[in-house]
């Protein structure tokens, strides 16, 4: 039997939604093991192996070939700019990246401070707007930054907007829409083309996307 097709997937909401799509496509990954502490899940009857990874690490595993395929948010792909093929927009876990801050708070004239866990996305966006900014990298509780005067604005993921509202912040600009994407290692794309093409074809049928 050939080596299993290895898929890197994040735990939580994205896994649940992706596993649902995979099941509709004929790949049964729905299992109680997702709630366990196991990081590698084997499905020998389907010749599949699932690696459970943090969302920001999925693209790294795929780029270095430890996973053939991955499911990652477009936000991660934009931020990391890794050498992987983005082959299919799965349309799951929709959200968007936005600029937010305190209401009626003007930007500082000289190098506004922008707090974010997406420094590349933020820098690219403000550069396109002709703004020179100072990036303040943060990993959590980004909404705190403008409240304590650390930053003029934040750049972060917005799903429902509830967290912004509860902290008295408003959305200023929407940067880009985000969904989860199917990504492939370039070498695996050649060596395991039959299995990968079939998975892409089946998933495309499920989500109603025309295969190119």
C-alpha positions in Angstrom: 0.0 0.0 0.0 1.4 3.5 -0.8 2.2 5.9 1.9 -0.9 7.6 3.3 -1.9 11.1 2.1 -1.1 13.3 5.1 -3.3 16.3 5.8 -2.5 19.0 8.3 -5.6 20.5 9.9 -6.3 22.9 12.8 -8.4 21.8 15.7 -11.7 23.4 16.6 -14.2 25.0 14.3 -12.2 24.7 11.1 -11.6 21.0 11.7 -15.3 20.4 12.3 -16.4 22.2 9.2 -13.7 20.7 7.0 -14.4 17.2 8.3 -18.0 17.7 7.4 -17.0 18.7 3.8 -14.6 15.8 3.6 -17.4 13.4 4.7 -19.7 14.7 2.0 -16.8 14.1 -0.5 -16.4 10.5 0.6 -13.7 10.8 3.2 -15.0 9.9 6.7 -12.9 11.9 9.2 -15.7 12.4 11.8 -14.4 10.8 14.9 -14.3 11.3 18.6 -10.5 11.3 18.4 -10.7 15.0 17.5 -11.5 15.7 21.1 -8.6 13.7 22.4 -5.0 14.8 22.8 -3.8 12.7 19.9 -1.9 14.8 17.3 -1.8 12.2 14.6 -5.0 10.4 13.5 -4.7 7.4 11.1 -7.5 6.3 8.8 -5.9 3.2 7.2 -9.0 2.1 5.4 -8.9 5.4 3.5 -5.1 5.6 3.4 -5.2 9.0 5.1 -3.3 10.5 8.0 -4.4 13.7 9.8 -2.0 15.9 11.6 -3.6 18.2 14.2 -1.8 21.5 14.2 -2.1 25.0 15.4 -3.7 27.2 12.6 -0.5 29.3 12.1 1.6 26.1 11.8 -0.4 24.3 9.1 1.3 26.1 6.3 4.7 25.4 7.6 4.1 21.6 7.8 2.8 21.7 4.2 5.7 23.8 2.9 8.3 21.5 4.4 6.5 18.4 3.1 5.7 16.8 6.4 2.1 17.1 5.3 1.0 16.7 1.7 -2.1 18.8 2.1 -3.3 21.4 4.6 -6.4 23.4 5.4 -5.5 27.0 6.4 -7.2 30.3 6.7 -6.5 32.9 4.0 -5.3 35.2 6.7 -2.4 32.8 7.5 -1.5 32.5 3.8 -1.4 36.2 3.4 0.7 36.7 6.5 3.2 34.0 5.9 3.6 34.0 2.1 4.8 30.4 2.0 5.8 28.2 -0.9 2.6 26.2 -1.2 -0.1 25.8 -3.9 -3.5 27.2 -2.9 -5.8 24.9 -4.9 -9.4 25.4 -3.6 -11.4 27.9 -1.6 -13.5 25.7 0.7 -15.7 28.6 1.7 -15.7 27.6 5.4 -15.1 29.6 8.6 -15.8 33.0 6.8 -14.6 36.2 8.5 -12.5 39.2 7.5 -9.5 41.3 8.5 -10.4 44.8 9.5 -8.9 48.0 10.9 -10.6 49.1 14.1 -10.1 51.5 17.0 -11.9 53.9 19.3 -14.7 55.9 17.8 -13.8 59.4 16.5 -10.2 58.8 17.2 -8.0 60.4 14.4 -4.8 58.8 13.4 -1.6 60.3 14.6 0.0 62.5 11.9 3.4 60.9 12.2 3.7 57.1 12.0 0.4 55.9 13.6 0.8 52.9 15.9 -1.0 49.8 14.6 -1.3 46.8 17.0 -1.8 43.4 15.3 -0.9 39.8 15.0 -0.8 40.3 11.2 2.2 42.6 10.8 2.7 41.8 7.1 -1.0 42.2 6.2 -1.2 45.5 8.1 2.0 46.9 6.7 1.0 46.0 3.1 -2.4 47.5 3.5 -1.3 50.8 5.0 1.6 51.0 2.4 -1.1 50.8 -0.3 -2.9 53.7 1.4 0.3 55.7 1.4 0.5 55.7 5.2 3.7 55.3 7.1 3.0 53.3 10.3 4.7 51.7 13.2 3.7 48.1 13.8 3.2 46.8 17.3 3.2 43.0 17.2 0.7 41.3 19.7 -0.5 37.8 19.9 -3.7 38.1 22.0 -6.3 40.5 23.3 -5.5 42.9 20.5 -8.5 45.0 21.4 -6.7 46.1 24.6 -4.1 48.1 22.7 -6.2 51.2 21.8 -8.0 51.1 25.2 -4.8 51.7 27.1 -3.2 54.1 24.5 -0.7 51.6 23.2 -1.9 51.9 19.6 -4.1 54.2 17.4 -5.6 51.3 15.6 -5.7 47.5 15.5 -5.7 45.1 12.5 -7.4 41.9 13.4 -9.8 39.2 12.4 -13.5 40.1 12.7 -16.2 37.4 12.7 -19.4 38.9 14.3 -18.0 42.1 15.5 -19.2 41.4 19.0 -15.7 41.6 20.7 -15.2 45.0 19.1 -18.6 46.3 20.3 -18.2 44.9 23.8 -14.9 46.8 24.1 -16.2 50.1 22.7 -14.3 49.8 19.4 -15.6 50.5 15.9 -14.6 49.1 12.6 -12.9 51.7 10.2 -12.0 49.7 7.1 -12.4 46.2 5.9 -9.1 44.9 4.5 -10.0 41.5 3.0 -12.5 38.6 3.2 -11.1 35.4 4.8 -12.1 31.7 4.3 -10.3 28.5 4.7 -8.3 27.2 1.7 -7.0 23.8 0.6 -3.3 24.0 0.1 -0.8 21.5 -1.3 2.9 20.9 -1.1 4.4 21.4 -4.6 6.4 18.2 -4.5 3.4 16.2 -3.3 1.3 17.8 -6.0 3.5 16.0 -8.5 4.2 12.7 -6.7 0.7 12.1 -5.4 -1.2 13.9 -8.2 -3.8 11.1 -8.6 -4.9 11.1 -5.0 -4.8 14.9 -4.7 -6.6 15.6 -7.9 -9.3 13.1 -6.9 -9.7 14.8 -3.5 -9.9 18.3 -5.1 -12.4 17.0 -7.6 -14.7 15.5 -4.9 -14.5 18.6 -2.7 -15.1 20.8 -5.7 -18.4 18.9 -6.3 -19.4 19.3 -2.7 -18.9 23.1 -2.6 -20.1 23.6 -6.1 -16.8 24.9 -7.5 -15.8 24.2 -11.0 -12.5 22.4 -11.2 -10.0 24.3 -13.4 
